[in-house]
Amino acid sequence: MHLCRTLPTFLLAVASIYAPNLYAQDLRADVVDFYGLRKVSESQILKALGVHEGDRLPPSKGDAEAKLDHVPGIVESHLEAVCCDNGKTILYVGIEERGAPHFDLREPPEAEVALPEEIVSLYNRFLEAAQAASRRGSTDEDLTHGHPLMADAAARAIQEMFPALADQYLTEIREVLRNCSDEAQRAMAAYVLVYASHKSTIVNDLQYALKDADAGVRNNAARSLLALSVLAKLDPSSEVHISPTWFIEMLNSLSWSDRNRALRALQTLTDSRDPVVLDQLRSRALDALIDMARWKTLSHALPAFVLLGRVAGLPEPEIQSAWTSGDREAVITAAKKKSK
């Protein structure tokens, strides 16, 4: 059984949407980590930011990012506080330097369309149940059906009502996902759409949503596509085909949440070690993978490390052995050599 031992999809979308609220709390940056640095140094970033490990998070996320944006060579920055790893808050500092790969997002749509109230009501019920499950520590999800089903009985019972609604209102859900001006409605659509029965027909809609202007929409779309990729792997007769291209491009996003979701999807999508996909990773995202494989938080670094091992052509046992022994740099060096 393919279980996802993380917070439920929707809860992660909420965390992404409301990440700035973390800065208003009295939280400390127990760990500070980076991605996107090539010519600009960590010391330059920390000096401009005025925050080191153990310090309180910046009181204003926007003001802190504005300071970083004035550092020579930086085009744009993004701060994201992630809570928690063994009770520690991690502050991720994302940097896009001049001339670096850029992940383009689509302009927000403007149509005044909305989901049926029946879907909205059920979705809100699910949110309450999922939050209660999370407080109890029950966060596992089964993805083998091509859509998430939580281990928690109350939350799962609500999820099992989504397929009928997804089929009944498929046209409306698609319209909202692509054209609704309300990002919360689009995020809801990205969550519910994957429960549709004919899953091969909804892949393009969800891949389209990977470039949505809103982080919560991208988050839910990525998680939905992860569930579909699990189904595609387990049941080839499903005729579900997920392109890894946008997930590879997403590894260059300024958003930590985007990168985290892309990593997890690409772990499944590279299981077969398709040489075309691995070549794309080498040519489009090698530096990004190296950044992430060096992250201090092990659970966040592991997916990138595994992908680097596959890029390097290493057998899975050898990748696992290097990780267990703490020899990350050996795999990074092997991936660099392979890219040449």
C-alpha positions as CSV (number, residue, x, y, z in Angstrom):
1,M,0.0,0.0,0.0
2,H,1.3,3.4,-0.9
3,L,0.9,5.6,2.2
4,C,1.8,9.2,2.5
5,R,2.8,10.0,6.0
6,T,2.4,13.8,5.9
7,L,-0.3,16.3,6.6
8,P,-3.3,15.9,4.5
9,T,-3.3,17.6,1.1
10,F,-5.8,20.4,2.1
11,L,-4.0,21.2,5.4
12,L,-0.8,21.6,3.5
13,A,-2.5,24.0,1.1
14,V,-3.8,26.0,4.0
15,A,-0.3,26.2,5.5
16,S,1.0,27.4,2.1
17,I,-1.7,30.0,1.7
18,Y,-1.3,31.4,5.2
19,A,2.5,30.9,5.7
20,P,2.9,34.7,6.3
21,N,0.9,34.3,9.5
22,L,3.8,32.4,11.0
23,Y,5.8,35.6,11.0
24,A,3.3,37.3,13.3
25,Q,3.9,34.7,16.0
26,D,6.7,34.6,18.5
27,L,8.6,31.9,16.7
28,R,12.3,31.4,16.3
29,A,14.2,30.3,13.2
30,D,15.7,27.2,14.8
31,V,17.1,26.2,11.4
32,V,17.9,28.5,8.5
33,D,18.5,26.9,5.1
34,F,18.8,28.2,1.5
35,Y,18.3,27.4,-2.1
36,G,19.1,29.3,-5.3
37,L,22.5,30.7,-4.2
38,R,25.2,30.5,-6.8
39,K,27.2,33.8,-6.8
40,V,25.7,35.4,-3.7
41,S,26.9,34.0,-0.4
42,E,25.0,32.8,2.6
43,S,26.8,35.4,4.7
44,Q,25.6,38.2,2.5
45,I,22.0,36.9,2.8
46,L,22.2,36.5,6.6
47,K,23.6,40.0,7.0
48,A,20.9,41.6,4.8
49,L,18.2,39.5,6.6
50,G,19.5,40.2,10.1
51,V,18.4,36.7,11.2
52,H,20.6,33.8,12.3
53,E,19.7,30.4,13.6
54,G,18.0,30.8,17.0
55,D,16.8,34.3,16.3
56,R,13.1,35.3,16.1
57,L,11.5,35.1,12.7
58,P,11.4,38.5,10.9
59,P,8.4,40.5,12.2
60,S,7.4,41.2,8.6
61,K,7.9,38.7,5.8
62,G,7.4,41.3,3.1
63,D,9.9,43.7,4.6
64,A,12.5,41.0,5.0
65,E,12.1,39.9,1.4
66,A,12.4,43.5,0.3
67,K,15.8,43.7,2.1
68,L,17.0,40.6,0.3
69,D,15.8,41.9,-3.1
70,H,18.2,44.9,-2.7
71,V,21.3,42.6,-2.4
72,P,23.3,43.0,-5.7
73,G,22.7,40.1,-8.1
74,I,19.3,39.0,-6.6
75,V,16.2,39.3,-8.8
76,E,13.7,38.0,-6.2
77,S,13.6,36.3,-2.8
78,H,11.0,34.2,-0.9
79,L,10.9,33.3,2.8
80,E,8.9,30.3,4.0
81,A,8.7,29.2,7.6
82,V,8.0,25.4,7.9
83,C,6.9,24.0,11.2
84,C,7.9,21.6,12.6
85,D,10.7,19.1,12.6
86,N,11.1,17.7,16.1
87,G,9.6,20.9,17.4
88,K,12.0,23.1,15.4
89,T,10.9,25.8,12.9
90,I,12.8,25.9,9.7
91,L,13.2,29.2,7.8
92,Y,13.8,28.5,4.1
93,V,15.4,31.4,2.2
94,G,14.8,31.0,-1.5
95,I,16.8,33.2,-3.9
96,E,16.6,33.8,-7.6
97,E,19.8,35.3,-9.0
98,R,20.1,37.2,-12.2
99,G,20.2,34.7,-15.1
100,A,19.1,31.7,-13.0
101,P,16.3,29.3,-14.2
102,H,12.9,30.9,-13.6
103,F,9.5,29.1,-12.9
104,D,6.9,31.2,-14.6
105,L,3.4,31.4,-13.1
106,R,0.2,32.2,-14.9
107,E,-1.7,35.4,-14.3
108,P,-4.7,35.0,-12.0
109,P,-8.0,34.3,-13.9
110,E,-10.8,36.8,-13.6
111,A,-14.1,34.9,-14.2
112,E,-16.9,35.1,-11.7
113,V,-17.7,31.4,-11.4
114,A,-18.0,29.2,-8.3
115,L,-18.3,25.6,-7.2
116,P,-21.8,24.2,-6.3
117,E,-22.6,24.8,-2.6
118,E,-22.8,21.0,-2.1
119,I,-19.1,20.7,-2.8
120,V,-18.1,23.7,-0.7
121,S,-20.1,22.4,2.3
122,L,-18.6,18.9,2.0
123,Y,-15.1,20.3,1.6
124,N,-15.4,22.4,4.7
125,R,-16.6,19.4,6.6
126,F,-13.6,17.5,5.4
127,L,-11.3,20.3,6.5
128,E,-12.7,20.1,10.1
129,A,-12.3,16.4,10.2
130,A,-8.8,16.5,8.7
131,Q,-7.7,19.1,11.3
132,A,-9.1,17.0,14.1
133,A,-7.2,13.9,12.7
134,S,-4.0,15.9,12.5
135,R,-4.3,16.9,16.1
136,R,-4.6,13.2,17.0
137,G,-1.5,12.4,14.9
138,S,-3.5,10.5,12.3
139,T,-2.2,11.8,9.0
140,D,-1.5,8.8,6.8
141,E,-3.1,8.7,3.4
142,D,-3.7,5.8,1.0
143,L,-3.0,7.0,-2.6
144,T,-3.5,3.6,-4.4
145,H,-6.9,4.5,-5.7
146,G,-5.6,7.5,-7.6
147,H,-7.0,9.9,-5.0
148,P,-6.2,10.4,-1.3
149,L,-8.1,8.4,1.4
150,M,-7.0,9.1,4.9
151,A,-6.5,6.4,7.5
152,D,-8.6,8.4,9.9
153,A,-12.1,7.0,9.7
154,A,-14.1,10.2,10.1
155,A,-12.1,12.1,7.4
156,R,-12.0,9.1,5.1
157,A,-15.8,8.8,5.3
158,I,-16.1,12.3,4.0
159,Q,-13.5,11.8,1.3
160,E,-15.5,8.8,0.0
161,M,-18.4,11.2,-0.8
162,F,-16.2,13.2,-3.2
163,P,-16.2,10.8,-6.2
164,A,-20.0,11.1,-6.8
165,L,-19.8,14.9,-6.6
166,A,-16.7,15.1,-8.8
167,D,-18.5,13.1,-11.5
168,Q,-21.8,15.0,-11.1
169,Y,-20.2,18.4,-11.3
170,L,-17.1,17.7,-13.4
171,T,-17.7,20.5,-15.9
172,E,-18.2,23.1,-13.2
173,I,-15.1,21.9,-11.3
174,R,-12.9,22.2,-14.4
175,E,-14.3,25.7,-15.1
176,V,-13.5,26.9,-11.6
177,L,-10.0,25.4,-11.7
178,R,-9.1,27.2,-14.9
179,N,-11.1,30.4,-14.7
180,C,-12.3,31.4,-11.3
181,S,-11.0,34.6,-9.8
182,D,-11.2,33.2,-6.2
183,E,-8.0,31.3,-5.4
184,A,-9.7,29.4,-2.5
185,Q,-12.3,28.1,-4.9
186,R,-9.5,27.1,-7.4
187,A,-7.7,25.3,-4.6
188,M,-10.9,23.4,-3.7
189,A,-11.4,22.4,-7.3
190,A,-7.8,21.1,-7.5
191,Y,-8.5,19.0,-4.5
192,V,-11.9,17.6,-5.5
193,L,-11.2,17.0,-9.2
194,V,-8.9,14.0,-8.6
195,Y,-11.8,12.0,-7.2
196,A,-13.4,11.9,-10.7
197,S,-13.9,8.4,-12.0
198,H,-12.3,8.8,-15.4
199,K,-8.9,9.8,-14.1
200,S,-7.1,9.8,-17.5
201,T,-9.3,12.7,-18.6
202,I,-8.4,15.1,-15.8
203,V,-4.6,15.0,-15.9
204,N,-4.3,18.0,-18.3
205,D,-6.5,20.1,-16.0
206,L,-4.3,19.4,-13.0
207,Q,-1.0,19.9,-14.9
208,Y,-2.4,23.3,-16.0
209,A,-3.0,24.2,-12.4
210,L,0.7,23.5,-11.5
211,K,1.4,27.0,-12.9
212,D,-1.5,28.7,-11.1
213,A,-0.6,32.1,-9.5
214,D,-1.7,30.8,-6.1
215,A,0.5,28.5,-4.0
216,G,-2.4,26.7,-2.5
217,V,-3.8,25.8,-5.9
218,R,-0.4,24.5,-7.0
219,N,0.0,22.6,-3.8
220,N,-3.3,20.7,-4.2
221,A,-2.8,20.1,-7.9
222,A,0.6,18.6,-7.2
223,R,-0.7,16.3,-4.5
224,S,-3.6,15.2,-6.8
225,L,-1.1,14.4,-9.5
226,L,1.0,12.5,-7.1
227,A,-2.0,10.3,-6.3
228,L,-2.5,9.8,-10.0
229,S,1.1,8.9,-10.6
230,V,0.8,6.2,-7.9
231,L,-2.3,4.8,-9.7
232,A,-0.4,4.9,-13.1
233,K,2.4,2.9,-11.6
234,L,0.2,0.3,-10.0
235,D,-2.3,0.0,-12.7
236,P,-1.1,0.6,-16.3
237,S,-4.6,-0.2,-17.6
238,S,-5.8,3.1,-16.0
239,E,-4.3,4.9,-19.0
240,V,-3.1,7.7,-16.7
241,H,0.0,9.3,-18.0
242,I,1.8,12.1,-16.0
243,S,4.3,14.3,-17.6
244,P,7.3,15.0,-15.4
245,T,8.2,18.2,-17.3
246,W,6.3,20.7,-15.1
247,F,7.4,19.0,-11.9
248,I,11.0,19.3,-13.1
249,E,10.5,23.0,-13.9
250,M,8.9,23.4,-10.5
251,L,12.2,22.4,-8.8
252,N,13.4,25.9,-9.8
253,S,10.4,27.6,-8.1
254,L,11.1,30.3,-5.4
255,S,8.5,28.5,-3.3
256,W,9.7,25.8,-0.9
257,S,6.3,24.2,-1.0
258,D,6.5,23.9,-4.8
259,R,9.9,22.3,-4.6
260,N,8.8,19.9,-1.8
261,R,5.8,18.8,-3.7
262,A,7.7,18.4,-7.0
263,L,10.4,16.3,-5.3
264,R,7.8,13.8,-3.9
265,A,6.1,13.5,-7.2
266,L,9.3,13.0,-9.1
267,Q,10.4,10.2,-6.7
268,T,7.4,8.2,-8.1
269,L,7.8,9.4,-11.7
270,T,11.5,8.3,-11.8
271,D,11.0,4.9,-10.3
272,S,11.4,3.3,-13.7
273,R,14.5,5.4,-14.4
274,D,13.3,6.6,-17.8
275,P,16.6,8.0,-19.4
276,V,14.7,10.9,-21.0
277,V,13.3,12.0,-17.6
278,L,16.7,11.7,-15.9
279,D,18.3,13.7,-18.8
280,Q,15.7,16.4,-18.2
281,L,16.6,16.5,-14.5
282,R,20.3,16.8,-15.3
283,S,19.9,19.6,-17.8
284,R,17.1,21.6,-16.1
285,A,17.4,21.0,-12.3
286,L,20.8,19.6,-11.3
287,D,21.8,22.7,-9.2
288,A,18.4,22.8,-7.6
289,L,18.6,19.2,-6.6
290,I,22.1,19.7,-5.1
291,D,20.8,22.6,-3.0
292,M,18.0,20.5,-1.7
293,A,20.0,17.4,-1.1
294,R,22.2,19.5,1.3
295,W,19.4,20.8,3.4
296,K,19.9,20.3,7.1
297,T,16.5,18.8,7.7
298,L,16.9,15.2,6.7
299,S,13.3,14.4,5.8
300,H,13.3,17.4,3.5
301,A,16.7,16.6,1.9
302,L,16.1,12.8,1.3
303,P,13.9,13.0,-1.8
304,A,16.4,15.3,-3.6
305,F,19.2,13.0,-2.6
306,V,17.4,10.0,-4.0
307,L,16.8,11.8,-7.3
308,L,20.5,12.8,-7.5
309,G,21.4,9.2,-7.0
310,R,19.2,8.1,-9.9
311,V,20.6,11.0,-12.0
312,A,24.1,9.6,-11.2
313,G,23.0,6.1,-12.3
314,L,23.6,4.6,-8.9
315,P,21.6,1.4,-7.8
316,E,19.0,2.0,-5.1
317,P,20.9,0.0,-2.5
318,E,24.0,2.2,-3.1
319,I,21.9,5.4,-2.7
320,Q,20.4,4.1,0.5
321,S,23.9,3.1,1.8
322,A,25.3,6.5,1.1
323,W,22.4,8.2,2.9
324,T,22.6,5.9,5.9
325,S,26.4,6.6,6.2
326,G,25.9,10.3,5.8
327,D,28.0,10.5,2.6
328,R,25.8,12.9,0.7
329,E,28.7,14.6,-1.1
330,A,29.8,11.4,-2.7
331,V,26.4,11.1,-4.5
332,I,26.4,14.8,-5.3
333,T,29.9,14.4,-6.9
334,A,28.7,11.3,-8.9
335,A,25.7,13.2,-10.2
336,K,27.9,16.2,-11.3
337,K,30.3,13.8,-13.1
338,K,27.4,12.1,-14.9
339,S,26.0,15.5,-16.1
340,K,29.3,16.1,-17.9
